[in-house]
């Protein structure tokens, strides 16, 4: 059998580590329940709304505050954050 030649990865170490971390994150996300994924997405959306509103006018609407509050409780419930 002919030997296969190994190809050396010439990318910088940080780039290799970054790709490995992205792969781990992707695999981890695939193991979340649908409710956990929804909690993460809702929280992300609420935080984005907050950042947009606050950076535009240094004010936050009550709707955005309510989204943040709901997201907080959903994340707390889905990931047992208050159980420590």
Secondary structure, DSSP 8 states (H G I E B T S, - for coil): ----------S-HHHHHHHHHHHHHHHHHTTS-HHHHHHHHHHHHHHHHHHHHHHHHS---HHHHHHHHHHHHHHHHHTTGGG-
